[in-house]
Amino acid sequence: MGIRPGYIRLYETGELFQRISSLRETLNNCSLCPRRCGAGRLNGERGVCRAGRLPFVSAAHPHFGEEPPLAGFGGSGTIFLTYCNLRCIFCQNYDISHTGTGRETSVEELSSMMVSLQRQGCHNINFVTPTHQIAAIVEALPGAIATGLEVPLVYNCGGYEEAGTIKLLDGIFDIYMPDIKYSDNRIALELSGAPDYFDAAKAAVLEMHRQVGDLAVDKNGIARKGLIVRHLVLPGGASGTREVMRFIAREVSPDTYVNIMDQYRPAYRAYEDERVSRRITVKEFEEAVEIARYEGLRRVEGA
């Protein structure tokens, strides 16, 4: 399998169990994400995200639509977690993130999902929207490792992260893949209910890059470790592309692998706000890619 992921070393030294304890303690007065809602999730309370103590999963299967370094030829072993700490009115997975499609499961079953995906030939285990359920995910790792898990882990998130929580994941996740949705906190509040979005995202992404660095791939082009940043282009410049790309190029690394995404379409409640009630134009997308390159980024993908 190549270089062993860091989480195996943490398991062998016992450090992983200390991280599990720290993350579980956080659930007593939940501060996993920037909302710091204080829910007593170990005592049955639900956070603002509507998650409790146990993992809540919508689906788990090989996914071939992710970035090429993740999907490769065997697929990315994607586990879609139910609910979210963001409230995007245009969410394209709103049935999972907002309406709660999925089921509560056990930590042991989550462990089995990871190993099953690896056995199906997936190159990695890709947790989609893990932010609010990260304590349960890490708790599930020892069982998975004991039964053979050894592929990289991907933290695939919306960018609204608590840097302190990300620090607790140092050495556990091999690949971080945040979306940086906005550079304007006011727009983030209005469209996603996140008043400090860009500030939180910047701090988290800097910590992610400190841990894993720029994206590294093996001889087959498969991601082994590093940072991938996604940026969904919104209509009318609502995503603030220039400021996002400038931050990445100047404060993170000009060699950051950045995926500029063109697949925005109005979904969920997007038609309630004229700013996001239409698809983007070809020109808007091309301008976003051009901005990223102009700002000095050298690994820009447009998909």
RAJOZI-V547885 format. One record per helix or strand of 3 or more residues. SS is the DSSP state (hx for helix, st for strand). FROM is the first residue (numbers start at 1). TO is the last residue. If there is no record, write none. Layout:
ss,from,to
SS,FROM,TO
SS,FROM,TO
This chain:
ss,from,to
hx,6,13
hx,15,29
hx,41,43
st,56,63
hx,68,71
st,76,81
hx,94,97
hx,107,119
st,124,128
hx,131,146
st,152,157
hx,163,168
st,175,179
hx,185,192
hx,197,212
st,223,232
hx,235,237
hx,241,252
st,257,261
hx,270,272
hx,274,276
hx,282,294
st,299,302
